[in-house]
């Protein structure tokens, strides 16, 4: 769903934000539908269950603070459900800490997509704008 976005970022190009908004909105609805079903029914097909990492990257490019918080919640929910499915239960503070670490790692990976320092600075500014006041 976001392959074009990732490809363009690797080339140092920005995706059209109006097109990205439409894709993001559809992907978010799909993702929310998936996480509202029992974990055993979650699909690994990215067309049905979009990758949270790519949702995070899209929300950064869109500078969408509200949905940034929602995506953070999705990341935490996925982590908790995966832990429960494997027989491990985490307390909420551990889930919060682990999901923040995942988010931080994915943001670092996002910056690594940039082919130049100038483009990396542009992406870093998008991160800063989106995370500000969150």
ChimeraX commands (.cxc) that place a marker at each C-alpha (Angstrom):
marker #1 position 0.00,0.00,0.00 radius 0.5
marker #1 position 2.94,2.30,0.71 radius 0.5
marker #1 position 5.56,0.76,-1.60 radius 0.5
marker #1 position 5.58,3.85,-3.82 radius 0.5
marker #1 position 6.11,6.11,-0.79 radius 0.5
marker #1 position 9.12,4.08,0.36 radius 0.5
marker #1 position 10.55,3.91,-3.15 radius 0.5
marker #1 position 10.27,7.67,-3.61 radius 0.5
marker #1 position 11.86,8.37,-0.22 radius 0.5
marker #1 position 14.83,6.18,-1.17 radius 0.5
marker #1 position 15.19,8.32,-4.31 radius 0.5
marker #1 position 15.07,11.52,-2.27 radius 0.5
marker #1 position 11.63,12.48,-3.56 radius 0.5
marker #1 position 8.44,13.32,-1.72 radius 0.5
marker #1 position 5.20,11.54,-2.43 radius 0.5
marker #1 position 2.17,13.62,-3.43 radius 0.5
marker #1 position 0.54,14.44,-0.11 radius 0.5
marker #1 position -3.04,14.37,-1.42 radius 0.5
marker #1 position -2.52,10.87,-2.78 radius 0.5
marker #1 position -0.73,9.81,0.41 radius 0.5
marker #1 position -3.63,11.15,2.53 radius 0.5
marker #1 position -6.12,8.99,0.61 radius 0.5
marker #1 position -3.93,5.90,0.93 radius 0.5
marker #1 position -3.26,6.58,4.59 radius 0.5
marker #1 position -6.94,7.04,5.41 radius 0.5
marker #1 position -7.84,3.73,3.71 radius 0.5
marker #1 position -4.93,1.94,5.34 radius 0.5
marker #1 position -5.83,3.29,8.78 radius 0.5
marker #1 position -9.41,2.03,8.47 radius 0.5
marker #1 position -8.12,-1.39,7.46 radius 0.5
marker #1 position -5.60,-1.46,10.31 radius 0.5
marker #1 position -8.21,-0.49,12.89 radius 0.5
marker #1 position -10.48,-3.23,11.56 radius 0.5
marker #1 position -7.69,-5.77,11.93 radius 0.5
marker #1 position -6.73,-4.85,15.47 radius 0.5
marker #1 position -10.36,-4.98,16.53 radius 0.5
marker #1 position -10.49,-8.68,15.66 radius 0.5
marker #1 position -8.93,-11.48,17.71 radius 0.5
marker #1 position -5.19,-11.77,17.14 radius 0.5
marker #1 position -5.47,-15.26,15.66 radius 0.5
marker #1 position -7.45,-13.76,12.75 radius 0.5
marker #1 position -4.92,-11.04,11.93 radius 0.5
marker #1 position -3.74,-11.29,8.34 radius 0.5
marker #1 position -0.12,-10.99,7.33 radius 0.5
marker #1 position -1.20,-9.63,3.93 radius 0.5
marker #1 position -0.18,-5.93,3.84 radius 0.5
marker #1 position -3.18,-5.14,1.62 radius 0.5
marker #1 position -5.47,-6.27,4.44 radius 0.5
marker #1 position -3.25,-5.44,7.42 radius 0.5
marker #1 position -0.99,-2.49,6.48 radius 0.5
marker #1 position 2.39,-2.36,8.20 radius 0.5
marker #1 position 2.38,-0.12,11.26 radius 0.5
marker #1 position 5.86,1.07,10.39 radius 0.5
marker #1 position 4.63,2.41,7.06 radius 0.5
marker #1 position 1.58,3.98,8.70 radius 0.5
marker #1 position 3.98,5.75,11.05 radius 0.5
marker #1 position 6.12,7.00,8.18 radius 0.5
marker #1 position 3.05,8.20,6.25 radius 0.5
marker #1 position 1.68,10.08,9.25 radius 0.5
marker #1 position 5.06,11.81,9.63 radius 0.5
marker #1 position 5.07,12.89,5.99 radius 0.5
marker #1 position 1.50,14.16,6.42 radius 0.5
marker #1 position 2.51,16.02,9.61 radius 0.5
marker #1 position -0.65,14.63,11.21 radius 0.5
marker #1 position -0.24,14.96,14.98 radius 0.5
marker #1 position -3.62,13.44,15.87 radius 0.5
marker #1 position -3.13,10.33,13.80 radius 0.5
marker #1 position 0.47,10.09,15.01 radius 0.5
marker #1 position -0.89,9.44,18.49 radius 0.5
marker #1 position -3.37,6.93,17.07 radius 0.5
marker #1 position -0.60,5.07,15.23 radius 0.5
marker #1 position 1.44,5.00,18.44 radius 0.5
marker #1 position -1.56,3.38,20.12 radius 0.5
marker #1 position -1.81,0.83,17.31 radius 0.5
marker #1 position 1.86,-0.04,17.76 radius 0.5
marker #1 position 1.30,-0.57,21.50 radius 0.5
marker #1 position -1.82,-2.67,20.86 radius 0.5
marker #1 position -0.02,-4.87,18.34 radius 0.5
marker #1 position 2.84,-5.40,20.76 radius 0.5
marker #1 position 0.50,-6.34,23.60 radius 0.5
marker #1 position -1.51,-8.74,21.42 radius 0.5
marker #1 position 1.63,-10.44,20.07 radius 0.5
marker #1 position 2.93,-10.87,23.62 radius 0.5
marker #1 position -0.38,-12.36,24.80 radius 0.5
marker #1 position -0.48,-14.72,21.83 radius 0.5
marker #1 position 2.98,-16.01,22.74 radius 0.5
marker #1 position 1.94,-16.53,26.36 radius 0.5
marker #1 position 3.74,-13.49,27.73 radius 0.5
marker #1 position 1.87,-10.74,29.46 radius 0.5
marker #1 position 3.38,-7.31,29.86 radius 0.5
marker #1 position 2.29,-4.63,32.28 radius 0.5
marker #1 position 1.15,-1.41,30.64 radius 0.5
marker #1 position 4.30,0.50,31.59 radius 0.5
marker #1 position 6.45,-2.14,29.86 radius 0.5
marker #1 position 4.21,-2.02,26.79 radius 0.5
marker #1 position 4.50,1.77,26.68 radius 0.5
marker #1 position 8.27,1.65,27.03 radius 0.5
marker #1 position 8.66,-1.10,24.41 radius 0.5
marker #1 position 6.32,0.59,21.94 radius 0.5
marker #1 position 8.23,3.88,22.33 radius 0.5
marker #1 position 11.44,1.96,21.54 radius 0.5
marker #1 position 9.82,0.41,18.44 radius 0.5
marker #1 position 8.60,3.83,17.31 radius 0.5
marker #1 position 12.05,5.32,17.86 radius 0.5
marker #1 position 13.71,2.49,15.89 radius 0.5
marker #1 position 11.25,2.90,13.02 radius 0.5
marker #1 position 11.83,6.66,12.92 radius 0.5
marker #1 position 15.58,6.04,12.74 radius 0.5
marker #1 position 14.95,3.59,9.89 radius 0.5
marker #1 position 12.77,6.25,8.22 radius 0.5
marker #1 position 15.67,8.71,8.30 radius 0.5
marker #1 position 18.02,6.07,6.89 radius 0.5
marker #1 position 15.86,5.91,3.75 radius 0.5
marker #1 position 17.11,9.38,2.79 radius 0.5
marker #1 position 19.80,9.23,0.11 radius 0.5
marker #1 position 21.32,12.59,1.08 radius 0.5
marker #1 position 21.93,14.66,4.18 radius 0.5
marker #1 position 19.69,17.46,2.89 radius 0.5
marker #1 position 16.77,15.08,2.40 radius 0.5
marker #1 position 17.44,13.53,5.83 radius 0.5
marker #1 position 17.17,17.01,7.37 radius 0.5
marker #1 position 13.85,17.53,5.56 radius 0.5
marker #1 position 12.53,14.23,6.96 radius 0.5
marker #1 position 13.85,15.05,10.44 radius 0.5
marker #1 position 11.96,18.36,10.32 radius 0.5
marker #1 position 8.77,16.46,9.45 radius 0.5
marker #1 position 9.33,14.21,12.46 radius 0.5
marker #1 position 9.89,17.22,14.71 radius 0.5
marker #1 position 6.76,19.01,13.46 radius 0.5
marker #1 position 4.60,15.91,13.93 radius 0.5
marker #1 position 5.93,14.96,17.36 radius 0.5
marker #1 position 5.79,18.54,18.68 radius 0.5
marker #1 position 3.20,18.89,21.44 radius 0.5
marker #1 position 2.42,15.19,21.37 radius 0.5
marker link #1:1,2 radius 0.2
marker link #1:2,3 radius 0.2
marker link #1:3,4 radius 0.2
marker link #1:4,5 radius 0.2
marker link #1:5,6 radius 0.2
marker link #1:6,7 radius 0.2
marker link #1:7,8 radius 0.2
marker link #1:8,9 radius 0.2
marker link #1:9,10 radius 0.2
marker link #1:10,11 radius 0.2
marker link #1:11,12 radius 0.2
marker link #1:12,13 radius 0.2
marker link #1:13,14 radius 0.2
marker link #1:14,15 radius 0.2
marker link #1:15,16 radius 0.2
marker link #1:16,17 radius 0.2
marker link #1:17,18 radius 0.2
marker link #1:18,19 radius 0.2
marker link #1:19,20 radius 0.2
marker link #1:20,21 radius 0.2
marker link #1:21,22 radius 0.2
marker link #1:22,23 radius 0.2
marker link #1:23,24 radius 0.2
marker link #1:24,25 radius 0.2
marker link #1:25,26 radius 0.2
marker link #1:26,27 radius 0.2
marker link #1:27,28 radius 0.2
marker link #1:28,29 radius 0.2
marker link #1:29,30 radius 0.2
marker link #1:30,31 radius 0.2
marker link #1:31,32 radius 0.2
marker link #1:32,33 radius 0.2
marker link #1:33,34 radius 0.2
marker link #1:34,35 radius 0.2
marker link #1:35,36 radius 0.2
marker link #1:36,37 radius 0.2
marker link #1:37,38 radius 0.2
marker link #1:38,39 radius 0.2
marker link #1:39,40 radius 0.2
marker link #1:40,41 radius 0.2
marker link #1:41,42 radius 0.2
marker link #1:42,43 radius 0.2
marker link #1:43,44 radius 0.2
marker link #1:44,45 radius 0.2
marker link #1:45,46 radius 0.2
marker link #1:46,47 radius 0.2
marker link #1:47,48 radius 0.2
marker link #1:48,49 radius 0.2
marker link #1:49,50 radius 0.2
marker link #1:50,51 radius 0.2
marker link #1:51,52 radius 0.2
marker link #1:52,53 radius 0.2
marker link #1:53,54 radius 0.2
marker link #1:54,55 radius 0.2
marker link #1:55,56 radius 0.2
marker link #1:56,57 radius 0.2
marker link #1:57,58 radius 0.2
marker link #1:58,59 radius 0.2
marker link #1:59,60 radius 0.2
marker link #1:60,61 radius 0.2
marker link #1:61,62 radius 0.2
marker link #1:62,63 radius 0.2
marker link #1:63,64 radius 0.2
marker link #1:64,65 radius 0.2
marker link #1:65,66 radius 0.2
marker link #1:66,67 radius 0.2
marker link #1:67,68 radius 0.2
marker link #1:68,69 radius 0.2
marker link #1:69,70 radius 0.2
marker link #1:70,71 radius 0.2
marker link #1:71,72 radius 0.2
marker link #1:72,73 radius 0.2
marker link #1:73,74 radius 0.2
marker link #1:74,75 radius 0.2
marker link #1:75,76 radius 0.2
marker link #1:76,77 radius 0.2
marker link #1:77,78 radius 0.2
marker link #1:78,79 radius 0.2
marker link #1:79,80 radius 0.2
marker link #1:80,81 radius 0.2
marker link #1:81,82 radius 0.2
marker link #1:82,83 radius 0.2
marker link #1:83,84 radius 0.2
marker link #1:84,85 radius 0.2
marker link #1:85,86 radius 0.2
marker link #1:86,87 radius 0.2
marker link #1:87,88 radius 0.2
marker link #1:88,89 radius 0.2
marker link #1:89,90 radius 0.2
marker link #1:90,91 radius 0.2
marker link #1:91,92 radius 0.2
marker link #1:92,93 radius 0.2
marker link #1:93,94 radius 0.2
marker link #1:94,95 radius 0.2
marker link #1:95,96 radius 0.2
marker link #1:96,97 radius 0.2
marker link #1:97,98 radius 0.2
marker link #1:98,99 radius 0.2
marker link #1:99,100 radius 0.2
marker link #1:100,101 radius 0.2
marker link #1:101,102 radius 0.2
marker link #1:102,103 radius 0.2
marker link #1:103,104 radius 0.2
marker link #1:104,105 radius 0.2
marker link #1:105,106 radius 0.2
marker link #1:106,107 radius 0.2
marker link #1:107,108 radius 0.2
marker link #1:108,109 radius 0.2
marker link #1:109,110 radius 0.2
marker link #1:110,111 radius 0.2
marker link #1:111,112 radius 0.2
marker link #1:112,113 radius 0.2
marker link #1:113,114 radius 0.2
marker link #1:114,115 radius 0.2
marker link #1:115,116 radius 0.2
marker link #1:116,117 radius 0.2
marker link #1:117,118 radius 0.2
marker link #1:118,119 radius 0.2
marker link #1:119,120 radius 0.2
marker link #1:120,121 radius 0.2
marker link #1:121,122 radius 0.2
marker link #1:122,123 radius 0.2
marker link #1:123,124 radius 0.2
marker link #1:124,125 radius 0.2
marker link #1:125,126 radius 0.2
marker link #1:126,127 radius 0.2
marker link #1:127,128 radius 0.2
marker link #1:128,129 radius 0.2
marker link #1:129,130 radius 0.2
marker link #1:130,131 radius 0.2
marker link #1:131,132 radius 0.2
marker link #1:132,133 radius 0.2
marker link #1:133,134 radius 0.2
view
